[in-house]
Amino acid sequence: MKNSISPKGLNNFKNKLSEKLFDVLYRRASKFYIEDFPKLNNTALCNIYPSLISHNIEIVDFDEKENYVYLKKDNLYFVTTPDYPWIIREVFCQHIYFINPKYLKNKEYSVFDIGMNRAYASLYFANQPWCKEVFGFELNETTYNIAQKNLELNFRLKDKVKTYNFGLGDKDATLKTYYLPHRDGICTTSKEFLQNYAPEELDRVIESDSLIRKSSDILRAIVENENVENIVVKIDVEGAEYNIVDSLVSEYPDFLRKTDILIGEAHLGLEPLVKQLAPFGFKEVSTKSLNPKTQDFLFVKI
């Protein structure tokens, strides 16, 4: 009698094989140091390299043509650009999205990564044992494409992350967005945010049209179609956080009722979020600022 293997089993085998081959191919490069790549001298990556090394983040390759640096931390691989690697440091060295296990009331959570950026946070969450799945939203196409590259590098986790190349807001619209191409941290619909956050770089901003979808409609569809029960929200959207939360409060409050934890950055003050979230039982348990122009927050239902 012939042995048979299900399509799902075959897929699992191919993923494991691909991951093994990838690890073997990069194993010989995993001992590279920044000194091995002279063109990385005097870059921002060079400046933060000691911090990366101290947190077990290794350089495994540098593609000069694409201007991508390939990094590895434990079982994760990701790419960054030499001149703007700050978010990797924030996520994997400064641990801005760490959630104390005492706040995790349920065994599994679905994470909504609103403002996915290059998918560093999505990978960080997907790698947690309590994370069932991640839904990531990124409106800038260039940044979204780098996110896809990062997800493809992580064969174990990529199927846990579903991504959407649009932003969320209080209505469906095509809006003017403002993007600093050398910085993965800035793409916004808010000129006020740019004036507050990076006034010295206003002359370098690229304007483009980006698709925004109504938060309440999109999140309702995902929750219902995917049978989502327990939610963690990570939100970092350069000033659009207030419209998004307001849309949920007024038009889809059940989403916030299913949410236990909301973590992210407030760019134009924390007080509006405190007022919006308090009626749903959220308490502000942590605020800090790695940057004087923003506030990192953690709201939890206690």
C-alpha positions as CSV (number, residue, x, y, z in Angstrom):
1,M,0.0,0.0,0.0
2,K,1.4,3.4,-1.1
3,N,2.2,5.9,1.6
4,S,0.3,9.2,1.0
5,I,0.8,12.7,2.4
6,S,-1.9,15.3,2.6
7,P,-1.4,18.7,0.9
8,K,-1.1,20.3,4.3
9,G,1.5,17.8,5.4
10,L,3.5,18.4,2.1
11,N,3.3,22.2,2.8
12,N,4.6,21.7,6.3
13,F,7.5,19.6,5.0
14,K,8.4,22.2,2.3
15,N,8.4,25.0,4.8
16,K,10.6,23.1,7.2
17,L,13.0,22.1,4.4
18,S,13.1,25.7,3.2
19,E,13.8,27.0,6.7
20,K,16.6,24.4,7.2
21,L,18.2,25.3,3.8
22,F,18.0,29.0,4.6
23,D,19.6,28.5,8.0
24,V,22.4,26.4,6.4
25,L,23.1,29.0,3.7
26,Y,23.4,31.8,6.2
27,R,25.2,29.9,8.9
28,R,28.6,30.6,7.4
29,A,27.8,34.3,7.2
30,S,26.4,34.6,10.7
31,K,29.8,35.6,12.1
32,F,30.1,38.8,10.0
33,Y,30.8,42.0,11.8
34,I,30.1,45.5,10.7
35,E,33.8,46.0,10.0
36,D,33.5,43.5,7.2
37,F,31.4,46.0,5.3
38,P,33.2,49.3,4.9
39,K,30.3,50.9,3.2
40,L,28.4,50.6,6.5
41,N,30.8,53.0,8.2
42,N,29.3,56.3,9.2
43,T,25.8,55.0,8.8
44,A,23.1,55.0,11.5
45,L,23.4,51.2,11.7
46,C,27.1,51.6,12.6
47,N,26.0,53.9,15.4
48,I,23.6,51.4,17.0
49,Y,25.7,48.3,16.2
50,P,26.9,47.9,19.8
51,S,23.3,47.9,21.0
52,L,22.4,45.3,18.4
53,I,25.2,43.0,19.3
54,S,24.4,43.2,23.0
55,H,20.9,42.0,22.2
56,N,22.1,39.1,20.1
57,I,21.3,40.7,16.8
58,E,23.9,39.6,14.1
59,I,24.6,40.9,10.6
60,V,24.4,38.0,8.2
61,D,24.6,39.9,4.9
62,F,24.8,43.3,3.2
63,D,23.3,43.7,-0.3
64,E,24.9,46.9,-1.5
65,K,22.9,47.0,-4.7
66,E,19.5,46.8,-2.9
67,N,20.9,48.7,0.2
68,Y,19.6,46.0,2.5
69,V,21.3,44.7,5.6
70,Y,20.2,41.2,6.6
71,L,20.0,40.6,10.4
72,K,19.3,37.6,12.5
73,K,18.1,37.5,16.1
74,D,17.6,34.0,17.5
75,N,15.2,32.3,15.2
76,L,14.1,35.5,13.3
77,Y,15.6,37.1,10.1
78,F,14.9,40.5,8.9
79,V,16.2,43.2,6.6
80,T,16.7,46.9,7.3
81,T,18.3,49.9,5.6
82,P,21.7,51.2,6.9
83,D,20.5,54.7,7.4
84,Y,17.3,54.0,9.2
85,P,17.4,51.0,11.5
86,W,15.9,52.6,14.5
87,I,12.7,50.7,14.6
88,I,14.6,47.4,14.9
89,R,16.4,48.8,17.9
90,E,13.1,49.9,19.4
91,V,11.4,46.6,18.9
92,F,14.2,44.1,19.7
93,C,16.5,46.1,21.9
94,Q,14.3,48.6,23.8
95,H,11.4,46.1,23.8
96,I,8.7,48.8,23.3
97,Y,6.1,46.2,22.6
98,F,6.8,43.9,25.5
99,I,3.6,42.9,27.4
100,N,4.0,41.6,30.9
101,P,2.4,38.1,31.0
102,K,0.3,39.1,34.1
103,Y,-1.9,41.2,31.7
104,L,-2.5,38.3,29.4
105,K,-5.8,36.9,30.7
106,N,-6.4,34.4,27.9
107,K,-4.3,31.6,26.4
108,E,-4.4,33.0,22.8
109,Y,-4.7,36.4,21.3
110,S,-5.2,37.8,17.8
111,V,-3.0,40.9,17.3
112,F,-4.0,43.8,15.1
113,D,-0.9,45.6,14.0
114,I,-2.2,49.0,12.8
115,G,0.7,50.8,11.3
116,M,2.7,47.6,10.4
117,N,5.7,49.5,9.0
118,R,8.3,46.9,7.9
119,A,6.6,44.1,9.9
120,Y,9.2,44.1,12.7
121,A,6.5,44.3,15.4
122,S,4.3,41.8,13.5
123,L,7.2,39.3,13.6
124,Y,7.9,40.1,17.3
125,F,4.2,39.3,18.2
126,A,3.9,36.3,15.8
127,N,6.9,34.8,17.6
128,Q,5.2,34.9,21.0
129,P,3.6,31.7,22.3
130,W,0.3,33.4,23.1
131,C,-0.1,34.9,19.6
132,K,-2.6,33.0,17.4
133,E,-2.4,35.4,14.4
134,V,-1.5,38.9,13.3
135,F,-3.4,41.2,11.0
136,G,-1.1,44.0,9.8
137,F,-2.0,47.3,8.1
138,E,0.4,49.5,6.2
139,L,-0.6,52.3,3.8
140,N,2.8,53.1,2.2
141,E,3.6,50.7,-0.7
142,T,7.4,51.0,-0.4
143,T,7.3,50.2,3.3
144,Y,4.7,47.4,2.7
145,N,7.0,45.7,0.2
146,I,9.8,45.6,2.7
147,A,7.4,44.1,5.2
148,Q,6.5,41.4,2.7
149,K,10.2,40.7,2.3
150,N,10.7,40.3,6.1
151,L,7.7,37.9,6.3
152,E,9.1,35.8,3.5
153,L,12.4,35.4,5.3
154,N,10.5,33.8,8.3
155,F,9.0,30.6,7.0
156,R,7.7,29.4,10.4
157,L,5.7,32.6,11.0
158,K,4.6,34.0,7.7
159,D,1.4,32.1,7.6
160,K,0.4,33.6,11.0
161,V,0.5,37.1,9.5
162,K,-2.1,38.5,7.2
163,T,-1.3,41.9,5.7
164,Y,-3.2,44.7,4.1
165,N,-1.7,47.5,1.9
166,F,-4.0,50.3,3.1
167,G,-4.3,52.5,6.2
168,L,-7.2,52.7,8.6
169,G,-9.2,55.8,9.4
170,D,-12.7,57.1,10.1
171,K,-13.9,56.7,6.5
172,D,-13.1,55.2,3.1
173,A,-11.0,57.7,1.2
174,T,-7.9,58.3,-0.9
175,L,-5.9,60.8,1.0
176,K,-2.7,62.8,0.5
177,T,0.0,61.2,2.6
178,Y,3.5,62.5,3.4
179,Y,6.4,60.2,3.3
180,L,10.1,60.6,4.1
181,P,11.7,57.9,1.9
182,H,14.9,57.6,3.9
183,R,13.0,56.9,7.1
184,D,10.7,54.0,7.7
185,G,9.2,55.7,10.7
186,I,7.3,58.5,9.0
187,C,4.4,58.2,6.6
188,T,1.4,60.2,7.7
189,T,-1.8,61.9,6.6
190,S,-1.3,64.6,9.1
191,K,0.8,67.7,8.2
192,E,0.5,68.8,11.9
193,F,2.3,65.6,12.9
194,L,5.2,66.3,10.5
195,Q,5.4,69.9,11.7
196,N,5.7,68.7,15.3
197,Y,7.9,65.6,14.7
198,A,10.3,66.4,11.9
199,P,10.1,70.2,11.0
200,E,13.7,70.1,9.9
201,E,12.9,67.7,7.1
202,L,9.7,69.2,5.6
203,D,11.6,70.0,2.4
204,R,12.4,66.2,1.8
205,V,8.8,65.0,2.1
206,I,7.3,63.1,-0.8
207,E,3.5,63.5,-1.3
208,S,1.4,60.7,-2.6
209,D,-2.1,59.4,-2.6
210,S,-2.8,56.5,-0.3
211,L,-5.9,54.3,0.3
212,I,-7.6,54.6,3.7
213,R,-10.4,52.2,4.7
214,K,-13.0,52.8,7.4
215,S,-11.7,51.2,10.6
216,S,-15.1,50.0,11.9
217,D,-16.0,48.3,8.6
218,I,-12.6,46.6,8.0
219,L,-12.1,45.4,11.6
220,R,-15.7,44.1,11.9
221,A,-15.3,42.0,8.7
222,I,-12.1,40.5,9.9
223,V,-13.4,39.7,13.4
224,E,-16.5,38.1,12.0
225,N,-14.9,36.2,9.1
226,E,-12.0,34.9,11.2
227,N,-13.9,34.3,14.4
228,V,-11.7,36.5,16.4
229,E,-12.3,36.5,20.2
230,N,-9.4,37.9,22.2
231,I,-7.6,40.9,20.8
232,V,-4.3,42.8,21.4
233,V,-4.0,46.1,19.4
234,K,-0.7,47.6,18.5
235,I,-1.1,51.1,17.0
236,D,1.5,53.5,15.6
237,V,0.1,55.6,12.8
238,E,1.6,59.0,13.1
239,G,-1.3,60.9,14.5
240,A,-4.2,58.9,12.9
241,E,-4.7,56.9,16.1
242,Y,-7.3,59.3,17.4
243,N,-9.6,59.0,14.4
244,I,-9.2,55.2,14.4
245,V,-10.2,54.8,18.0
246,D,-13.0,57.3,17.7
247,S,-14.4,55.4,14.7
248,L,-14.4,52.2,16.8
249,V,-15.9,53.9,19.9
250,S,-18.8,55.3,17.9
251,E,-19.4,52.6,15.2
252,Y,-17.9,49.3,16.4
253,P,-17.6,49.3,20.2
254,D,-17.7,45.5,20.2
255,F,-14.1,45.5,18.9
256,L,-13.0,47.4,22.0
257,R,-15.0,45.1,24.2
258,K,-13.1,42.1,22.7
259,T,-9.8,43.9,23.2
260,D,-7.8,43.4,26.4
261,I,-4.6,45.3,25.6
262,L,-3.8,48.4,23.5
263,I,-0.1,49.3,23.0
264,G,1.5,51.9,20.8
265,E,2.5,55.5,20.4
266,A,0.5,58.8,20.9
267,H,1.9,61.5,18.7
268,L,-0.3,64.5,19.6
269,G,-1.0,63.9,23.3
270,L,-2.4,61.0,25.3
271,E,-5.4,62.6,27.0
272,P,-7.8,62.1,24.0
273,L,-7.1,58.3,24.1
274,V,-7.5,58.2,27.9
275,K,-11.0,59.7,27.5
276,Q,-12.0,57.4,24.6
277,L,-10.9,54.2,26.2
278,A,-11.8,54.7,29.9
279,P,-15.5,53.8,29.4
280,F,-14.4,50.4,28.1
281,G,-12.5,49.6,31.3
282,F,-9.0,50.4,30.0
283,K,-6.5,51.6,32.5
284,E,-3.2,53.4,31.6
285,V,-0.6,51.1,33.2
286,S,2.5,52.4,31.5
287,T,3.6,55.5,29.6
288,K,7.1,56.4,28.6
289,S,8.9,58.4,25.9
290,L,11.9,57.2,24.0
291,N,11.4,60.4,21.9
292,P,10.3,63.7,23.5
293,K,7.7,64.2,20.8
294,T,5.8,61.0,21.3
295,Q,4.5,59.0,24.2
296,D,4.6,55.2,24.3
297,F,1.5,53.8,26.1
298,L,0.1,50.5,27.4
299,F,-3.7,50.4,28.1
300,V,-5.0,47.2,29.8
301,K,-8.3,46.0,31.1
302,I,-7.7,45.2,34.7
